[in-house]
Amino acid sequence: MATTHDNIWNFVEDAPDYADEVADLWHWSTNYDCGKGPFTLFLDLIGWSEDNIGEPLYSLRDASLGYVELGKLADALQQYAARPSDVQAWVDELLAFEEA
């Protein structure tokens, strides 16, 4: 899934329907310090962290998730459950943007 987007914000804004809730969760998580947002927990729950880094990233000790964050996390997980391979590929591409 090669992208033609010039930056991460355009990539997230143009998320496909099967990953729009995941994109919304990522965007909401930009309000948090690195590694402490709900998107980090999402990466742990779908196995991305374990597969790519070898260990979980989210510390429950630092958890500060309210009802809005949990709702967004639930919506993103439902999308992952419906189309895990597609969402995984989209997340891989999103995180490649972050590394660039």
C-alpha positions, 0 to 999 in steps of 0.5 A: 500500500504505497502512499502518495501523501506528502505528510502524516496529517494528509495521510490521517485525514484521508484514512480509508473507511476501514481505518477512519476510527483508528486515524481518529484515535491516533489524532486524539492521542497527539494530545498526550506525551509520547507513549502515554496516549490511547493509540499506544495502548491500541498498538499493544492490544493489536500485537503491533508493539510485540511484533515490531518492538518485542515488548509492550509500550503502554504502561498501565501505571501511567494510564489516564484514559477517560470515557472519551478515550475508551470510546475511541479505543473501542471504535478503533478495536472494532475496525481492527476486529473487522479487517485486521490485515488492512488495519495492520497495513494502514498502521504500519504505513502511519508509523512509517510516516512518524519515523520519517 
